[in-house]
Amino acid sequence: VNVITLGEMWKGAAQGYKNVLGLAVGTGIGGGIIVDGKLVSGEHGAGGEVGHIKIEPNGKLCGCGQKGCWEAYASATGIIREAKSRLAVNKQNLLYEMTKGRDLEAKDVFDAARKGDEFSKDLIEYESDYLALGIGNLLNIINPECIVISGGISLAGDEILLPIKEKLKKYTMPPALENLEIKVGVLGNEAGIKGAVALFI
């Protein structure tokens, strides 16, 4: 995600900005942090592992083996996990009908919500709140000008971006929200390629 973020800054959605937070929200949550035009990779290259900031003490088990990681709640995997947990006790909803007999995908939640399913709308509330919580923490630390979100969850567009923007107000210090731009990545699979090129320019 480091090179994806560089690509979006050089030729994509964050062109013209020097302080950028890139987030890839899919199976997990990856991050790229650019401060004053320079990538923050840390002493051993572990900078930007934002998916593993802790948001719940002794919370849900993450794929990394630790508990309470942001991506255990707010990634596509996290929303699927929460949906399955709720569906185990509530099958009176469109999401259950749509996915009966097959594996549930994060996209199904958004598709069902668009059709008016209140059960799925509640799941989007859950997802957007946890995304806003993690993003708010990062904004308070690095105060970027622009956030670029890519990955599968970003394909939901305003359905996820608008509630995130609204919820950020309760998790972020007001100065960190001033003139902040939140955008969806535009380079797709080319973002990493362009970012890798940008490393040598």
C-alpha positions in Angstrom: 0.0 0.0 0.0 3.0 2.3 0.4 3.6 2.3 -3.4 -0.1 2.5 -4.1 -0.2 5.7 -2.0 2.8 7.1 -3.8 1.2 6.3 -7.1 -2.0 8.1 -6.2 0.0 11.1 -5.0 2.1 11.2 -8.2 -0.5 10.5 -10.9 -3.8 9.9 -9.1 -6.4 11.1 -6.7 -3.9 12.8 -4.4 -2.0 14.6 -7.1 -0.9 18.0 -5.8 -0.9 17.0 -2.1 2.2 16.4 0.0 0.7 15.0 3.2 -1.4 11.9 2.3 -2.8 9.0 4.1 -3.5 6.0 1.8 -5.8 3.2 2.9 -6.5 -0.1 1.1 -9.6 -1.6 2.7 -10.2 -5.1 1.6 -9.4 -8.5 3.1 -7.3 -6.5 5.6 -6.5 -2.8 6.0 -3.1 -1.6 4.7 -1.8 2.0 4.9 0.6 4.3 3.3 1.7 7.5 5.0 3.3 10.4 3.1 4.6 13.4 5.1 5.9 16.4 3.3 6.1 14.4 0.1 8.1 11.6 1.6 7.0 8.1 2.4 7.1 7.1 6.1 8.4 3.5 6.0 10.0 3.4 9.4 13.3 1.8 10.7 12.4 -1.7 9.4 9.8 -1.0 6.7 6.9 -1.6 9.1 5.6 2.0 8.9 2.0 2.2 7.6 0.8 -1.1 9.2 -2.3 0.8 10.3 -4.6 -2.2 10.1 -3.0 -3.4 13.3 -3.6 -0.4 15.5 -5.6 -1.6 18.4 -9.2 -0.3 18.9 -10.5 -2.9 21.3 -8.5 -4.2 24.3 -8.5 -8.0 24.1 -11.0 -7.7 21.2 -11.6 -10.0 18.2 -8.7 -12.2 17.0 -7.0 -10.8 14.0 -5.2 -12.8 11.2 -1.9 -11.5 12.6 -2.5 -13.4 15.8 -3.1 -10.4 18.0 -6.4 -9.2 19.4 -8.4 -6.0 18.9 -6.8 -4.9 15.6 -8.6 -2.3 13.5 -8.8 -4.6 10.5 -10.5 -7.3 12.5 -13.5 -4.9 12.7 -13.4 -2.6 9.7 -12.1 -4.6 6.8 -14.2 -6.5 4.3 -13.3 -9.6 6.4 -14.5 -7.8 9.5 -17.9 -6.9 8.0 -18.4 -10.4 6.7 -17.5 -11.8 10.1 -20.0 -9.5 11.8 -22.7 -10.2 9.3 -22.3 -14.0 9.8 -22.5 -13.5 13.5 -25.8 -11.6 13.3 -27.2 -13.9 10.6 -26.8 -16.8 13.0 -29.5 -15.3 15.2 -31.5 -13.3 12.7 -32.6 -14.7 9.4 -35.5 -12.4 8.8 -33.8 -10.2 6.3 -33.0 -9.7 2.7 -29.2 -10.4 3.2 -30.0 -13.9 4.4 -32.3 -14.5 1.4 -29.8 -13.2 -1.1 -26.9 -15.3 0.2 -28.6 -18.5 1.2 -26.6 -21.5 0.0 -23.4 -19.6 -0.9 -20.6 -17.7 0.8 -21.5 -14.2 1.8 -19.3 -11.3 0.4 -19.0 -7.8 1.7 -20.5 -6.6 -1.5 -23.7 -8.4 -0.6 -24.2 -6.2 2.4 -24.1 -3.0 0.3 -26.3 -4.6 -2.4 -29.0 -5.6 0.2 -28.8 -2.1 1.8 -29.5 -0.5 -1.6 -32.6 -2.5 -1.8 -33.8 -1.2 1.6 -32.7 -4.0 3.9 -32.5 -2.5 7.4 -30.4 -5.4 8.7 -27.7 -4.6 6.1 -28.0 -0.8 6.7 -27.1 -1.6 10.4 -24.1 -3.5 9.2 -22.9 -0.5 7.2 -23.4 1.7 10.2 -21.2 -0.7 12.1 -18.5 -0.8 9.4 -18.5 3.0 8.9 -18.2 3.7 12.6 -15.2 1.4 13.0 -13.6 2.9 9.9 -14.2 6.4 11.2 -12.7 5.5 14.6 -9.5 4.2 13.1 -9.2 7.0 10.5 -9.9 9.6 13.3 -7.0 8.2 15.3 -4.7 8.5 12.3 -5.8 12.0 11.5 -5.0 13.1 15.1 -1.5 11.7 14.7 -0.4 12.7 11.2 -2.9 15.4 10.1 -2.9 14.7 6.3 -4.4 17.0 3.7 -5.9 14.1 1.8 -7.0 10.5 2.4 -7.2 8.1 -0.5 -9.2 5.0 0.0 -8.8 2.0 -2.3 -9.6 -1.7 -2.1 -12.9 -3.5 -2.3 -14.8 -1.5 0.3 -14.1 1.7 -1.6 -16.2 0.4 -4.5 -19.3 1.2 -2.4 -18.4 4.9 -3.0 -20.6 7.5 -1.1 -22.5 4.7 0.6 -19.5 4.2 2.8 -17.7 7.6 2.4 -20.6 9.8 3.5 -21.2 8.0 6.8 -17.4 8.0 7.5 -17.2 11.7 6.9 -20.1 12.3 9.3 -18.7 10.0 12.0 -15.2 11.5 11.8 -16.5 14.5 13.7 -16.8 12.5 16.9 -13.3 10.9 16.7 -11.1 13.7 15.3 -9.8 17.0 16.7 -11.4 19.8 14.6 -8.1 21.2 13.2 -7.3 17.8 11.7 -10.6 18.0 9.7 -10.0 21.5 8.3 -9.9 21.3 4.5 -9.4 17.5 4.6 -10.2 15.8 1.3 -11.3 12.1 1.3 -11.2 10.5 -2.1 -11.4 7.1 -3.7 -8.3 5.9 -5.5 -8.5 6.3 -9.3 -5.5 4.3 -10.6 -6.7 0.8 -9.8 -4.1 -1.9 -10.5 -1.8 0.7 -12.0 -1.4 2.6 -8.7 1.4 0.3 -7.4 3.2 0.3 -10.7 3.2 4.1 -10.8 4.2 4.3 -7.2 7.1 2.0 -7.7 8.3 4.3 -10.5 7.9 7.3 -8.3 10.3 5.8 -5.8 13.1 6.4 -8.3 12.2 9.9 -9.4 
